[in-house]
Amino acid sequence: MRKVIRFTVLGSPVAQPRQRHRHVRTKAGAEFNMNYTEAKHPVQQFKADIKAEAKAAGLPPALLEGPIVLECRFYLARPARLMRKRDPEGPVPHTSRPDLDNLYKSVQDALKGVLWKDDSQIVGYGLDHGKAYHEKDGRPRLELTLYSVDTGD
């Protein structure tokens, strides 16, 4: 594996919500179901921030092809109950919502077509990934590292 790109997105990570559904009937009489994520949902801004940081970090000349390992560390806002003197200074494991897989979904959706062609290229999540409350002197953020996997061809 070789490191391709690494960047940090400041701000509170937002999980991809479940899609909303609605039944549409056109003037021509056709009917279909539409799936969407609300335009004003906070995940839209989080995805925009991820794209902006990826571009600022330097995009590869072309979309990555082949297997990719996506390694993300999500640091969520630390509640006041964990800011006491006796609480640890460093990150504290986050065991409540949002779920880690939904946090990854928002990152995958944001970077599809920006760094890689399709989410199916992601073959693993690396060794250093997860979610935690940020350090006492830290800030909420996403730390992302992307590796390209050598296939030996």
C-alpha positions in Angstrom: 0.0 0.0 0.0 1.1 3.5 -0.6 -0.3 6.7 0.8 -2.1 8.8 -1.8 -3.6 11.6 0.1 -4.2 12.9 3.7 -6.2 15.8 5.0 -8.2 17.0 8.0 -11.7 18.5 7.9 -12.4 20.8 10.8 -16.0 20.8 12.2 -18.3 18.2 13.7 -18.6 15.1 11.5 -22.2 14.4 10.3 -23.5 10.9 9.5 -25.4 10.2 6.3 -29.1 10.1 7.2 -31.5 7.6 5.8 -32.9 8.7 2.5 -36.4 10.2 2.3 -38.9 8.9 -0.3 -41.7 10.4 -2.2 -44.0 9.2 -5.0 -43.9 11.3 -8.1 -46.5 11.5 -10.8 -45.5 13.5 -14.0 -47.9 15.5 -16.2 -47.5 12.8 -18.9 -48.9 10.3 -16.4 -45.7 8.4 -15.6 -45.2 7.4 -11.9 -42.0 6.6 -10.0 -40.6 6.7 -6.5 -37.8 9.3 -5.8 -35.2 8.9 -3.1 -33.3 11.9 -1.8 -31.5 13.6 1.1 -32.9 17.0 2.1 -30.9 19.9 0.6 -30.7 21.7 4.0 -29.6 18.7 6.0 -26.2 19.4 7.8 -24.6 16.4 6.0 -24.7 18.5 2.8 -22.4 21.1 4.3 -20.1 18.4 5.8 -19.8 16.8 2.3 -19.0 20.2 0.8 -16.3 20.7 3.4 -14.8 17.3 2.7 -14.7 18.0 -1.1 -13.1 21.4 -0.5 -10.4 20.0 1.8 -9.7 17.1 -0.6 -9.1 19.7 -3.4 -6.9 21.9 -1.2 -4.8 18.8 -0.3 -4.1 18.2 -4.0 -6.1 15.9 -6.1 -4.4 13.1 -8.1 -4.2 13.9 -11.9 -7.1 11.4 -12.6 -9.7 9.6 -10.5 -8.1 6.7 -8.7 -8.7 3.3 -10.2 -8.3 -0.1 -8.5 -8.6 -1.0 -4.8 -8.5 1.7 -2.1 -8.2 1.7 1.6 -10.0 4.6 3.3 -8.9 5.4 6.8 -11.0 7.9 8.8 -10.7 9.1 12.4 -13.9 10.9 13.4 -13.5 13.2 16.5 -17.0 14.3 17.7 -17.8 17.2 20.0 -16.8 16.4 23.6 -19.7 17.0 26.1 -19.2 19.0 29.2 -19.6 15.9 31.4 -16.2 14.7 30.0 -14.3 18.0 30.6 -13.8 17.5 34.4 -10.2 17.5 35.8 -10.4 13.8 36.4 -11.4 12.9 32.8 -8.7 11.9 30.4 -6.9 14.6 28.4 -6.9 12.6 25.1 -9.6 11.2 22.9 -12.4 9.2 24.6 -14.2 6.4 22.8 -17.6 7.4 21.4 -20.1 4.6 21.9 -23.4 6.3 21.0 -25.0 7.6 17.8 -24.0 8.4 15.1 -23.0 5.0 13.9 -19.5 4.6 12.5 -20.7 3.1 9.2 -23.1 6.1 8.6 -20.2 8.5 9.2 -18.2 6.5 6.6 -21.1 6.7 4.2 -21.1 10.5 4.2 -17.3 10.5 3.4 -17.7 8.0 0.7 -20.6 9.9 -0.9 -18.6 13.2 -0.8 -15.5 11.8 -2.5 -17.2 9.7 -5.2 -16.3 11.3 -8.5 -13.7 13.5 -6.7 -11.0 11.0 -5.7 -12.3 7.7 -7.0 -14.9 6.4 -9.5 -17.1 4.3 -7.3 -17.4 3.3 -3.6 -17.0 -0.3 -4.6 -13.3 0.4 -5.0 -13.0 0.7 -1.2 -11.7 -2.7 0.0 -10.9 -1.8 3.6 -10.9 0.9 6.3 -7.3 0.6 7.5 -5.8 0.0 11.0 -6.3 3.4 12.5 -9.9 4.2 12.2 -12.9 4.9 14.4 -14.8 7.5 16.3 -14.1 9.3 19.6 -14.8 12.5 21.5 -12.0 15.0 20.7 -9.2 15.8 23.2 -9.9 18.4 25.9 -7.8 21.0 24.0 -8.9 19.7 20.6 -11.7 20.4 18.1 -14.3 18.2 16.4 -12.8 17.0 13.0 -12.3 14.3 10.5 -8.8 13.0 9.8 -8.7 11.1 6.5 -5.9 9.1 4.9 -6.4 7.3 1.6 -4.2 4.5 0.4 -3.9 3.0 -3.0 -3.5 -0.8 -2.9 -0.9 -2.3 -5.2 -2.4 -5.3 -7.0 0.9 -6.7 -8.3 0.0 -6.3 -12.0 
